[in-house]
Amino acid sequence: MQTKHDYGYIRDCEDIPLSFPPQHQNQQPGLEYVMEPRPVSQREKCGKKLQGKVALITGGDSGIGRAVAYDFVKEGAAVALIYYDEKCDAEETEKVIRQMGGKLLLMQGDLKDRCFVRQCVEKTLHCFGGIDILVNNHGVQFIQRSILDISPEQLDLVFQTNILSFFYLIQEALPHMKRGSSIINTASVTAFQGQKDLIDYSATKGAIVSLTRSLALSLVEQGIRVNAVAPGPIWTPLIPASFSSEEVATFGRKTSQVPMMRAGQPCEVSPCYVFLASEDASYMTGQVLHPNGGTIVA
């Protein structure tokens, strides 16, 4: 078997050198075979990308959360899923994962309640013995045509659900996460381009991007990576729950919404989470992936 010293081959990111001995070449673009150490060109493939990992996923009953759970299970992870009150969807997700032969813990409750958040972390630890991946994916949105129409009650609900509960989950899970763990937050294209009818929602998604970047810097020395995914218009239950029938009929089909002129499906987003959770993304932290159908964001 090749070793980390042969032909740029490594077993895991711990084998990657942190410094290099002095050396120089007198030609461009240079020769790899004389470099010391050799550049790393291969990883040892140990089967599934998330084999033996434990993932805690919020909003896991349907939509993007469900697709992420399915992909994680296919890649060898055990999943703990949290949902609010969508019992039928959650049971369907559970049934499919059981049919896959996956390991699953299903938990129902309100993530605005910090005590419930603590219980979810404790149950996950009791059931699976650890937490390697935290996916903060839940959220709500309410259409309002003017900022003047956003009531104090709505503002509190959106911020409590979409950003403050992310803090609760991270604060409860982080003490149990070790080097090599990963936190992935679901942001939105609205964090970058805005949405005139979703001002409070867009503000929380912008906060998630800033949380991701700042937390990544905070945890980099602990070897815990923090990244985000910012989907464009994706066909999930949140869409018919948010928009009118007429708006749903044209969802994602306007060039002002997405250059591909269609909405995306959850399974077109979930591979981003697999990538960020796996060793394939070992050199990425504080970053945002954009599965949005071609919308260019800064």
C-alpha positions as CSV (number, residue, x, y, z in Angstrom):
1,M,0.0,0.0,0.0
2,Q,1.1,3.5,-0.7
3,T,2.1,5.6,2.3
4,K,1.8,9.4,2.8
5,H,5.3,9.7,1.5
6,D,4.6,8.0,-1.9
7,Y,3.2,9.8,-4.8
8,G,1.2,12.3,-2.8
9,Y,-1.0,9.8,-1.0
10,I,-2.6,10.3,2.4
11,R,-4.9,8.4,4.8
12,D,-6.6,11.5,6.3
13,C,-6.1,15.2,6.8
14,E,-3.9,14.6,9.8
15,D,-1.2,13.4,7.3
16,I,-1.1,16.7,5.5
17,P,2.2,18.5,6.2
18,L,1.9,21.9,7.8
19,S,5.3,23.2,6.6
20,F,7.9,22.5,3.9
21,P,11.7,22.4,3.9
22,P,13.4,25.2,1.9
23,Q,13.6,24.5,-1.8
24,H,13.6,26.2,-5.2
25,Q,13.3,25.3,-8.9
26,N,14.7,27.4,-11.7
27,Q,12.0,26.7,-14.2
28,Q,8.3,27.3,-14.7
29,P,5.8,25.8,-14.0
30,G,8.0,23.5,-12.0
31,L,8.5,19.7,-11.6
32,E,6.5,17.8,-9.1
33,Y,8.7,14.7,-8.8
34,V,11.5,16.6,-7.2
35,M,9.4,18.3,-4.6
36,E,9.8,17.4,-0.9
37,P,7.3,16.5,0.3
38,R,5.3,15.6,-2.7
39,P,1.9,17.4,-3.2
40,V,-1.0,15.3,-1.9
41,S,-3.0,14.0,-4.9
42,Q,-5.0,11.1,-3.4
43,R,-6.9,10.1,-0.3
44,E,-7.3,6.6,0.9
45,K,-10.8,5.5,0.1
46,C,-12.4,3.8,3.1
47,G,-15.8,3.2,1.5
48,K,-18.6,5.5,2.4
49,K,-17.8,9.2,3.0
50,L,-19.5,9.4,6.4
51,Q,-19.0,5.9,7.7
52,G,-19.3,5.7,11.4
53,K,-20.3,9.4,11.8
54,V,-23.3,10.7,13.8
55,A,-25.3,13.6,12.4
56,L,-27.8,15.8,14.2
57,I,-30.1,17.4,11.6
58,T,-32.9,19.9,12.3
59,G,-35.9,20.2,10.0
60,G,-35.2,16.6,9.1
61,D,-38.8,15.5,8.4
62,S,-39.1,16.8,4.9
63,G,-37.6,19.1,2.2
64,I,-33.9,19.7,2.3
65,G,-33.5,18.2,5.8
66,R,-35.0,14.9,4.6
67,A,-32.8,14.8,1.5
68,V,-29.7,15.4,3.6
69,A,-30.7,12.6,6.0
70,Y,-31.2,10.2,3.1
71,D,-27.8,11.1,1.6
72,F,-26.0,10.9,5.0
73,V,-27.5,7.5,5.7
74,K,-26.4,6.3,2.2
75,E,-22.9,7.5,3.1
76,G,-22.8,5.5,6.3
77,A,-23.9,8.0,9.0
78,A,-26.4,7.5,11.8
79,V,-28.9,10.4,11.9
80,A,-30.8,12.1,14.7
81,L,-33.6,14.1,13.2
82,I,-35.5,16.9,14.9
83,Y,-38.9,18.1,13.6
84,Y,-41.5,20.5,14.8
85,D,-45.0,19.0,14.4
86,E,-45.1,17.4,10.9
87,K,-45.7,13.9,12.2
88,C,-46.8,12.2,8.9
89,D,-43.8,13.5,7.0
90,A,-41.4,12.5,9.9
91,E,-42.9,9.0,10.0
92,E,-42.4,8.7,6.2
93,T,-38.8,9.8,6.5
94,E,-38.3,7.3,9.3
95,K,-39.8,4.5,7.2
96,V,-37.5,5.1,4.3
97,I,-34.4,5.3,6.4
98,R,-35.3,2.1,8.2
99,Q,-35.8,0.5,4.7
100,M,-32.3,1.7,3.9
101,G,-31.0,-0.1,6.9
102,G,-30.0,3.2,8.5
103,K,-29.7,4.1,12.2
104,L,-32.2,6.8,13.2
105,L,-33.3,8.7,16.2
106,L,-36.5,10.8,15.7
107,M,-37.3,13.8,18.0
108,Q,-40.3,16.1,18.0
109,G,-40.4,19.5,19.6
110,D,-39.8,23.3,19.5
111,L,-36.2,24.4,19.0
112,K,-37.0,27.8,20.4
113,D,-37.1,26.0,23.7
114,R,-33.5,25.7,25.0
115,C,-34.4,22.9,27.4
116,F,-35.7,20.9,24.4
117,V,-32.5,21.6,22.5
118,R,-30.5,20.3,25.5
119,Q,-32.7,17.2,25.6
120,C,-32.1,16.5,21.9
121,V,-28.4,16.7,22.3
122,E,-28.5,14.4,25.4
123,K,-30.7,11.9,23.6
124,T,-28.4,11.8,20.6
125,L,-25.4,11.2,22.8
126,H,-27.2,8.5,24.7
127,C,-28.3,6.8,21.5
128,F,-25.2,7.1,19.3
129,G,-22.4,8.0,21.7
130,G,-21.4,11.3,20.1
131,I,-22.1,14.0,17.5
132,D,-19.8,14.5,14.5
133,I,-22.0,16.6,12.3
134,L,-24.5,19.3,13.2
135,V,-26.8,20.5,10.5
136,N,-28.9,23.6,11.4
137,N,-31.5,23.5,8.7
138,H,-34.9,24.5,10.2
139,G,-36.6,27.8,9.5
140,V,-39.9,29.8,8.9
141,Q,-40.8,32.6,6.5
142,F,-43.9,34.8,6.2
143,I,-44.7,37.0,3.2
144,Q,-45.2,40.7,4.1
145,R,-45.5,43.3,1.4
146,S,-44.0,46.1,3.7
147,I,-41.7,46.2,6.7
148,L,-44.6,48.1,8.4
149,D,-46.7,44.9,8.2
150,I,-44.2,42.8,10.2
151,S,-45.7,42.5,13.6
152,P,-43.6,42.3,16.8
153,E,-44.9,38.8,17.2
154,Q,-43.8,37.7,13.7
155,L,-40.4,39.4,14.1
156,D,-39.8,37.6,17.4
157,L,-40.9,34.2,16.0
158,V,-38.7,34.5,12.9
159,F,-35.6,35.5,14.7
160,Q,-36.1,33.0,17.5
161,T,-36.6,30.2,15.0
162,N,-34.2,31.0,12.3
163,I,-31.1,32.3,14.2
164,L,-31.3,32.2,18.0
165,S,-32.1,28.5,18.0
166,F,-29.0,27.9,15.8
167,F,-27.0,29.4,18.7
168,Y,-28.8,27.1,21.2
169,L,-28.0,24.0,19.2
170,I,-24.3,25.0,18.6
171,Q,-23.8,25.9,22.3
172,E,-25.3,22.6,23.4
173,A,-23.6,20.3,20.8
174,L,-20.2,21.9,20.5
175,P,-18.8,20.6,23.9
176,H,-19.4,17.1,22.6
177,M,-17.8,17.6,19.1
178,K,-14.2,16.7,18.5
179,R,-11.5,17.5,16.0
180,G,-12.7,16.6,12.5
181,S,-16.3,17.5,13.3
182,S,-18.4,19.7,11.1
183,I,-21.2,22.3,11.5
184,I,-23.3,23.1,8.5
185,N,-25.9,25.9,8.5
186,T,-28.6,26.5,6.0
187,A,-28.6,30.0,4.8
188,S,-30.4,31.3,1.6
189,V,-29.8,33.2,-1.6
190,T,-31.9,35.9,0.0
191,A,-29.0,36.6,2.4
192,F,-27.0,37.8,-0.7
193,Q,-29.6,39.3,-3.0
194,G,-32.4,40.2,-0.6
195,Q,-36.1,39.6,-1.0
196,K,-38.5,42.5,-0.8
197,D,-41.4,40.4,0.6
198,L,-39.2,38.5,3.1
199,I,-37.3,41.2,4.9
200,D,-37.2,39.6,8.3
201,Y,-36.4,36.1,6.9
202,S,-33.6,37.5,4.7
203,A,-32.2,39.3,7.7
204,T,-32.0,36.1,9.6
205,K,-30.3,34.3,6.7
206,G,-27.7,37.1,6.5
207,A,-27.1,36.6,10.2
208,I,-26.6,32.9,9.5
209,V,-23.9,33.7,7.0
210,S,-22.1,36.0,9.5
211,L,-22.5,33.3,12.2
212,T,-20.9,30.8,9.9
213,R,-17.9,32.9,9.1
214,S,-17.3,34.1,12.7
215,L,-17.7,30.7,14.2
216,A,-15.4,29.1,11.6
217,L,-12.6,31.5,12.7
218,S,-13.4,30.8,16.4
219,L,-13.2,27.0,16.0
220,V,-10.4,26.6,13.4
221,E,-7.8,25.8,16.0
222,Q,-10.0,23.1,17.4
223,G,-10.2,21.4,14.0
224,I,-13.9,21.9,13.7
225,R,-15.1,23.2,10.4
226,V,-18.1,25.5,10.0
227,N,-19.7,26.1,6.6
228,A,-23.1,27.0,5.1
229,V,-25.3,26.2,2.1
230,A,-27.4,29.0,0.6
231,P,-30.0,27.4,-1.6
232,G,-32.0,29.3,-4.2
233,P,-35.7,28.5,-4.8
234,I,-36.2,24.9,-3.8
235,W,-39.4,22.9,-3.9
236,T,-40.1,22.1,-0.3
237,P,-43.2,22.3,1.9
238,L,-42.2,25.8,3.0
239,I,-43.2,27.1,-0.5
240,P,-46.9,26.3,-0.6
241,A,-47.0,27.2,3.1
242,S,-45.6,30.7,2.3
243,F,-46.9,31.7,-1.1
244,S,-50.3,32.0,-2.8
245,S,-51.5,29.5,-5.3
246,E,-50.7,31.9,-8.2
247,E,-47.2,32.5,-6.9
248,V,-46.6,28.8,-6.5
249,A,-47.6,28.2,-10.1
250,T,-44.7,30.3,-11.3
251,F,-42.3,29.5,-8.5
252,G,-38.7,29.4,-9.8
253,R,-39.7,30.0,-13.4
254,K,-38.9,33.7,-13.6
255,T,-35.5,34.8,-14.8
256,S,-35.6,37.3,-12.0
257,Q,-35.7,34.4,-9.6
258,V,-33.2,32.0,-11.2
259,P,-31.4,31.9,-14.6
260,M,-32.2,28.2,-15.1
261,M,-35.9,29.2,-15.0
262,R,-37.0,26.4,-12.7
263,A,-37.1,25.5,-9.0
264,G,-34.5,23.1,-7.6
265,Q,-35.3,19.8,-5.9
266,P,-34.0,18.9,-2.4
267,C,-31.9,16.1,-3.8
268,E,-30.0,18.8,-5.9
269,V,-29.0,20.6,-2.7
270,S,-28.3,17.7,-0.3
271,P,-24.9,16.7,-2.0
272,C,-23.5,20.0,-0.8
273,Y,-24.1,18.9,2.8
274,V,-22.4,15.5,2.2
275,F,-19.4,17.3,0.7
276,L,-19.1,19.8,3.6
277,A,-19.6,17.1,6.2
278,S,-16.9,14.8,4.7
279,E,-13.2,14.8,4.5
280,D,-13.5,15.9,0.9
281,A,-14.0,19.4,2.3
282,S,-11.1,19.2,4.8
283,Y,-9.7,22.5,3.5
284,M,-13.0,24.5,3.6
285,T,-14.3,26.4,6.6
286,G,-16.2,29.7,6.8
287,Q,-17.5,29.2,3.3
288,V,-20.9,29.2,1.6
289,L,-22.0,26.9,-1.2
290,H,-24.7,28.2,-3.6
291,P,-27.0,25.6,-5.2
292,N,-29.3,28.2,-6.7
293,G,-29.8,27.6,-10.4
294,G,-27.3,30.0,-11.6
295,T,-27.9,33.2,-9.6
296,I,-24.6,35.0,-9.3
297,V,-23.9,36.3,-5.8
298,A,-20.9,38.2,-4.4
